[in-house]
Amino acid sequence: MLHIRDERPHAPDYQRLLDELNAAAMRAFADAEWSPTLLPVAQLDSRDVLDRARDAHAVVVMGGEDVDPRLYGGALTYPGSGQHEPEADRTMIAVIRQSLDRRSPLLGICRGHQLINVALGGTLIEHMTGHRASGPSHFVRTRVAVASDEPDPAAFSVGDDALCSHHQAVRELGDGLRVVARADDGTIEAIAHREAPLLGVQWHPEHPEVAGDQLAKLLHRCVDRTTATV
């Protein structure tokens, strides 16, 4: 599991939220009899991250700050732009491309989903509304419709229980990708590579309320299709 960093002195509340999501993901994967390891990419040497990702049975790229817009030709200033982590972005993109070349399973969640798209030449919507709440919890329940040609729709059978908290989304698809699921407003909520076992979901299947039911199914979808064509 790749995330950005273990500490955010400038944003302690955000760090606590990400810690909760990461911990729920670790529990869900352990319950599914995987042995998860959480790597803070911004705090490690990029070569070490690539080596450890290559040796892993599967890679999961977790959420975090917005993707650096310079990596996809996006606007440098936009509402809610916040802080970017360009070096971590570049390392994670290198991991995604390595997984693609090796045809090894990789799951991207929220920011990880967006990074898959950017790594393969796609672009992002810099700012949108309707997929993040402003109350004590930033998560909103979103209805997700799965594409009719998806070979494993059960992995995405979340109904109205896709928990979203994002203000960015996939705009133009990257090379080799296809849309797997959309929200009712047309927002792309899941993408998959047509040949490699790379999958991205925009919502948060690692949220503590749903991780036990949603997360392992999505990673299994990647692992089970390692040698298959999507």
MOHU-V105618 format. One line per field, one symbol per residue. ss: DSSP state (H for helix, E for strand, L for the rest). phi: phi as a letter, one per 20 degrees, with the letter a starting at -180 (. if undefined). burial: # if it has 24 or more other C-alpha atoms within 12 Angstrom, else .. Layout:
BEGIN
ss->???
phi->???
burial->???
END
This chain:
BEGIN
ss->LEELLLLLLLLHHHHHHHHHHHHHHHHHHHHLLLLLLLEEHHHLLHHHHHHHHHHLLLEEELLLLLLLHHHLLLLLLLLLLLLLLHHHHHHHHHHHHHHHHHLLLEEEELHHHHHHHHHLLLLEELLLLLLLLLLLLLLEEELEEELLLLLLHHHHLLLLLEEELLLLEELLLLLLEEEEEEELLLLEEEEEELLLLEEEELLLLLLLLLHHHHHHHHHHHHHHLLLLLL
phi->.dcebeccgfbffffffffffffffgfffffemedfcddegfdcffffffffffeffbdcdeeqfgfgfffcmeffcagmflddcgffgffffffffffffeldfbdddlgffffgffgdneccffbbcndbedegdeececeddeffeffcfffdedledeedbbccbfdefffnecedbcegengfdbcbffcdedcccffdfeggfcgfeefffffgffffdgdddf
burial->######..........###.#########......#######...#..##.###.##############.##.#..........#..#############..##################.######...##......#########..#....####..##############.########...######################.##.##############...#
END
